[in-house]
Structure formats: C-alpha cells, structure tokens
Amino acid sequence: MLMMKFSAVGLLFVGLALAGAKADKMMDAKEMLRGLAVECKTKEGASDADVDMFVNDETPETRTQKCLIGCMQEQFGVSNGKAFQPDGFMELSKVFMKGDETKVEVAKEIAVDCKDVTNEDRCELALLIMNCLKDSAEKHGISLKH
C-alpha cells in the first residue's frame, strides 16, 4: 500500500512527490504552498488563518476558504472554475513526480475518477474536486493520514 500525504487543495502531486518525506521536507513543502498561496490570498481576501487551513490539510469551512482553494486549483490548471481539468492535473502531477511511473499511473487513475466533477460555483467546485481526489486516492490505496 502506498503511504502518502495529501494536500487539501487537491494537489495530489504534492503528496505523491513527497511520499515518505521526512518532517523537514514536509515543512519545506508547507512553506512552498504558503508562498504559492500569496496571490490567491490577496485575490480572495483570505486571512493568514485561511492560508494555514489550506497548508495544514484542513477541510475548508467558510466560503473564503473554499474560494482560496478554488483559486489555487485554477492557478495550477486543476480547475477552470467550472470543472475539474484532468489534463491540467496530469501535467502538474508529472512535473512533481519527476518520472516516477508508478505514481503517474495512480494519478492517471485518480484523474479519470474525477473527470466529471463540475459545478457552476467555482468555490463549491473546489470542495467537490478536493473531496473527489481524496476519495479516489483512498480507493487506490493511498493513506491520507498525517
């Protein structure tokens, strides 16, 4: 069974890329995510606490938190604001997985599972994508435990 970490934003590639990472690598990844969230934080009017929710793999509860995640998904091509983008998810996954074909294959299966996720509300879509990615990861034997 693959044991991996999963980011709340649904950016499974971060989790796959960091599988088995030591605590210091995980802190580096969290700081990277925090830095990547700066633009979306401003755009969505999010607080530091909202960014912490995102970075610490917590379920979004407020509309602002959902919109922050939506912005991040859009920024990385995982969402277009109306639907999950399997091609964008796979392109980004390949970059972070650095040629690990086993992980790429799992990402492909997850992308197929979530290919039909849509919603007219980009913020609600973000939560749907996040939940689909998590459910699919679990279905494929990926532990989402911290």
Secondary structure as the mmCIF struct_conf table of DSSP 4:
data_model
#
loop_
_struct_conf.conf_type_id
_struct_conf.id
_struct_conf.beg_label_comp_id
_struct_conf.beg_label_asym_id
_struct_conf.beg_label_seq_id
_struct_conf.end_label_comp_id
_struct_conf.end_label_asym_id
_struct_conf.end_label_seq_id
STRN STRN1 MET A 3 MET A 3
TURN_TY1_P TURN_TY1_P1 ALA A 8 VAL A 9
BEND BEND1 GLY A 10 GLY A 10
HELX_RH_AL_P HELX_RH_AL_P1 LEU A 12 ALA A 17
TURN_TY1_P TURN_TY1_P2 LEU A 18 GLY A 20
HELX_RH_AL_P HELX_RH_AL_P2 ALA A 23 LEU A 36
TURN_TY1_P TURN_TY1_P3 ALA A 37 ALA A 37
HELX_RH_AL_P HELX_RH_AL_P3 VAL A 38 GLU A 44
TURN_TY1_P TURN_TY1_P4 GLY A 45 GLY A 45
HELX_RH_AL_P HELX_RH_AL_P4 ASP A 48 VAL A 55
TURN_TY1_P TURN_TY1_P5 ASN A 56 ASP A 57
HELX_LH_PP_P HELX_LH_PP_P1 GLU A 58 PRO A 60
BEND BEND2 THR A 62 THR A 62
HELX_RH_AL_P HELX_RH_AL_P5 ARG A 63 GLN A 75
TURN_TY1_P TURN_TY1_P6 PHE A 76 GLY A 77
BEND BEND3 VAL A 78 VAL A 78
STRN STRN2 SER A 79 SER A 79
BEND BEND4 GLY A 81 LYS A 82
STRN STRN3 ALA A 83 PHE A 84
HELX_RH_AL_P HELX_RH_AL_P6 PRO A 86 MET A 97
TURN_TY1_P TURN_TY1_P7 LYS A 98 GLY A 99
HELX_RH_AL_P HELX_RH_AL_P7 GLU A 101 CYS A 114
TURN_TY1_P TURN_TY1_P8 LYS A 115 ASP A 116
STRN STRN4 THR A 118 THR A 118
BEND BEND5 GLU A 120 ASP A 121
HELX_RH_AL_P HELX_RH_AL_P8 ARG A 122 LYS A 139
TURN_TY1_P TURN_TY1_P9 HIS A 140 GLY A 141
STRN STRN5 SER A 143 SER A 143
#
